[in-house]
């Protein structure tokens, strides 16, 4: 179950080459909107106005809603050659049909629970179900242990909640796992990267250039 939290509370790298799917997404921003990303990059979470916070969330959520409504996008062909060497017996592993919002949600603090083993290979998706909004995509070979140590996403989530708390806004942060993914690191990471590009998850470094970094310390 996703964790319901009371009102509480920064994703830039090199500009992608034109062949990158990120470059296509940049066209969604007007010149003024693109310039505003520079401001969001330098703001601390607590300094975000309510309007800026809601605007940031609505932009990301609108794009992800579009992905859910139109699951087969043109960018699919950009990754076909990379993924064709793997055979997906489970249709859930087709990255162009996978909907992270349909996976069973778990409490974000699952890693505190005792487990009989270290878990298995999986992709995981950090989601604010209040919106809903997919914030982060990750991969692991030990699903029960991945978040027990230091993890940058934990810090981003803390800042995200802090920003909401300062404006009396609610969040419902949870995590969902997709199991049965390839155990080979390269194959699993390739699947992860495809999902990161497809959903434009804002806490992933690859998408900071698109959404700014208001929650990165």
C-alpha positions as CSV (number, residue, x, y, z in Angstrom):
1,X,0.0,0.0,0.0
2,X,1.2,3.5,-0.8
3,X,2.1,5.6,2.2
4,X,-0.3,8.4,2.8
5,X,1.6,11.4,4.3
6,X,0.2,14.6,5.7
7,X,1.1,17.8,4.0
8,X,5.0,17.8,3.8
9,X,8.2,18.3,1.6
10,X,16.9,18.9,-7.9
11,X,16.6,17.1,-11.1
12,X,21.2,19.4,-15.2
13,X,23.3,17.5,-17.4
14,X,24.7,18.0,-20.8
15,X,22.2,18.9,-23.5
16,X,21.2,15.6,-25.3
17,X,22.0,15.1,-28.9
18,X,19.3,15.6,-31.4
19,X,18.7,11.8,-31.8
20,X,17.8,11.5,-28.1
21,X,14.1,11.2,-27.3
22,X,14.7,14.0,-24.7
23,X,15.3,16.4,-27.5
24,X,11.8,15.8,-28.8
25,X,10.3,16.5,-25.5
26,X,11.9,19.9,-25.3
27,X,9.5,21.2,-28.0
28,X,6.7,21.0,-25.5
29,X,8.1,24.1,-23.7
30,X,7.8,27.6,-25.0
31,X,10.9,29.8,-24.8
32,X,9.6,31.5,-21.6
33,X,8.8,28.1,-20.0
34,X,12.3,26.8,-20.8
35,X,13.9,29.8,-19.2
36,X,11.8,29.3,-16.1
37,X,13.5,25.9,-15.6
38,X,16.7,27.8,-14.8
39,X,14.9,29.5,-12.0
40,X,13.5,26.3,-10.6
41,X,16.9,24.7,-10.8
42,X,18.3,27.3,-8.3
43,X,15.3,27.4,-5.9
44,X,15.3,25.4,-2.7
45,X,12.2,23.3,-2.1
46,X,10.9,25.6,0.6
47,X,11.2,28.7,-1.6
48,X,8.9,27.3,-4.2
49,X,5.6,29.1,-4.3
50,X,2.4,27.1,-4.4
51,X,1.8,28.2,-7.9
52,X,5.3,27.0,-9.0
53,X,4.9,23.7,-7.2
54,X,1.5,23.0,-8.8
55,X,2.7,24.1,-12.2
56,X,5.7,21.8,-12.0
57,X,3.6,18.9,-11.1
58,X,0.9,19.6,-13.7
59,X,3.5,19.7,-16.5
60,X,5.0,16.4,-15.6
61,X,1.6,14.8,-14.9
62,X,0.1,16.0,-18.2
63,X,2.9,14.4,-20.1
64,X,2.7,11.1,-18.3
65,X,-1.1,11.1,-18.8
66,X,-0.5,11.5,-22.5
67,X,1.8,8.4,-22.4
68,X,-0.9,6.4,-20.7
69,X,-3.5,7.6,-23.2
70,X,-1.3,6.9,-26.2
71,X,0.9,4.0,-25.1
72,X,2.6,3.5,-28.5
73,X,4.6,6.7,-29.3
74,X,6.9,7.5,-32.1
75,X,9.9,7.2,-29.7
76,X,9.3,3.5,-29.5
77,X,11.3,2.9,-32.7
78,X,14.3,4.6,-31.2
79,X,14.7,1.7,-28.7
80,X,13.6,-1.2,-30.8
81,X,17.1,-2.2,-31.9
82,X,18.4,-2.0,-28.3
83,X,15.6,-4.2,-26.9
84,X,15.1,-6.7,-29.7
85,X,17.8,-9.0,-28.5
86,X,15.7,-9.8,-25.4
87,X,12.7,-12.0,-25.5
88,X,9.9,-11.0,-23.2
89,X,7.7,-14.0,-22.4
90,X,5.8,-11.8,-20.0
91,X,3.8,-9.1,-21.8
92,X,4.3,-6.9,-18.7
93,X,7.9,-6.6,-19.7
94,X,7.1,-4.9,-22.9
95,X,8.4,-1.4,-22.1
96,X,5.9,0.2,-24.5
97,X,2.9,-1.5,-22.9
98,X,4.0,-1.3,-19.3
99,X,2.0,1.0,-17.1
100,X,3.7,1.6,-13.7
101,X,0.5,3.0,-12.2
102,X,-1.2,-0.3,-12.6
103,X,1.4,-2.2,-10.6
104,X,0.5,-3.1,-7.0
105,X,1.7,-0.2,-4.7
106,X,3.8,-0.7,-1.6
107,X,4.6,1.4,1.3
108,X,7.7,3.6,0.5
109,X,9.3,2.4,3.8
110,X,9.1,-1.3,2.7
111,X,12.9,-1.6,3.2
112,X,12.4,-1.3,7.0
113,X,10.5,-4.6,7.1
114,X,12.2,-7.9,7.8
115,X,12.6,-10.1,4.8
116,X,13.6,-13.8,4.5
117,X,15.8,-13.1,1.6
118,X,17.4,-10.3,-0.4
119,X,14.7,-10.3,-3.0
120,X,15.0,-10.6,-6.8
121,X,15.7,-8.6,-9.9
122,X,13.1,-5.8,-10.5
123,X,12.4,-2.4,-11.8
124,X,10.8,-0.1,-9.3
125,X,8.7,3.0,-9.7
126,X,8.4,5.8,-7.0
127,X,4.9,7.4,-7.4
128,X,2.9,10.1,-5.8
129,X,-0.5,8.5,-6.1
130,X,-2.1,11.8,-4.9
131,X,-1.6,13.3,-8.4
132,X,-0.8,10.6,-9.7
133,X,2.8,11.3,-10.7
134,X,5.7,8.9,-11.5
135,X,8.7,10.5,-9.9
136,X,11.5,8.0,-10.3
137,X,12.4,4.8,-12.1
138,X,15.1,2.5,-10.8
139,X,16.4,-1.0,-11.1
140,X,17.8,-3.5,-8.7
141,X,19.0,-7.1,-8.5
142,X,17.9,-7.3,-4.8
143,X,14.5,-5.8,-4.5
144,X,14.3,-6.2,-0.6
145,X,17.6,-4.4,0.0
146,X,17.9,-1.6,-2.7
147,X,16.7,1.2,-0.4
148,X,18.3,0.2,2.9
149,X,21.4,2.4,2.4
150,X,22.0,5.8,1.0
151,X,19.8,6.7,-2.0
152,X,19.6,10.1,-3.7
153,X,15.9,9.6,-4.4
154,X,15.2,9.5,-0.7
155,X,16.6,13.0,-0.4
156,X,14.6,14.2,-3.3
157,X,11.4,12.8,-1.8
158,X,12.2,14.5,1.5
159,X,12.5,17.8,-0.3
160,X,9.3,17.1,-2.3
161,X,7.3,16.4,0.8
162,X,8.8,19.5,2.5
163,X,7.7,21.7,-0.3
164,X,4.2,20.3,0.0
165,X,4.1,20.6,3.8
166,X,5.0,24.3,3.5
167,X,1.9,24.9,1.4
168,X,-0.4,22.5,3.3
169,X,-0.6,20.1,0.3
170,X,-0.9,16.4,0.6
171,X,1.2,13.6,-0.9
172,X,0.7,9.9,-1.1
173,X,4.1,8.5,-1.9
174,X,4.4,4.8,-2.7
175,X,6.6,2.4,-4.6
176,X,5.7,-0.3,-7.1
177,X,7.9,-3.2,-8.3
178,X,8.0,-5.0,-11.6
179,X,9.5,-8.4,-11.0
180,X,10.7,-11.0,-13.5
181,X,13.0,-8.6,-15.3
182,X,16.3,-9.8,-16.8
183,X,18.9,-10.8,-14.2
184,X,21.7,-9.6,-16.5
185,X,22.6,-6.1,-15.5
186,X,22.9,-4.7,-19.0
187,X,19.6,-6.0,-20.1
188,X,17.9,-4.8,-16.9
189,X,19.5,-1.4,-17.1
190,X,18.5,-1.0,-20.7
191,X,14.9,-1.7,-19.8
192,X,15.2,0.8,-17.0
193,X,16.5,3.5,-19.3
194,X,13.7,2.9,-21.8
195,X,11.2,3.5,-19.0
196,X,13.0,6.6,-17.9
197,X,12.9,8.1,-21.3
198,X,9.4,7.0,-22.0
199,X,7.8,8.4,-18.8
200,X,10.2,11.4,-18.3
201,X,10.4,10.7,-14.6
202,X,11.6,14.0,-13.1
203,X,13.8,12.6,-10.3
204,X,16.0,10.6,-12.8
205,X,19.1,12.5,-13.8
206,X,18.4,11.8,-17.5
207,X,15.3,14.1,-17.3
208,X,16.6,17.0,-15.2
209,X,17.2,19.1,-18.4
210,X,13.4,18.8,-19.1
211,X,11.8,19.6,-15.7
212,X,14.5,21.5,-13.8
213,X,15.8,20.4,-10.4
214,X,13.7,22.0,-7.7
215,X,14.1,19.1,-5.3
216,X,17.8,18.3,-5.8
217,X,20.0,19.6,-3.0
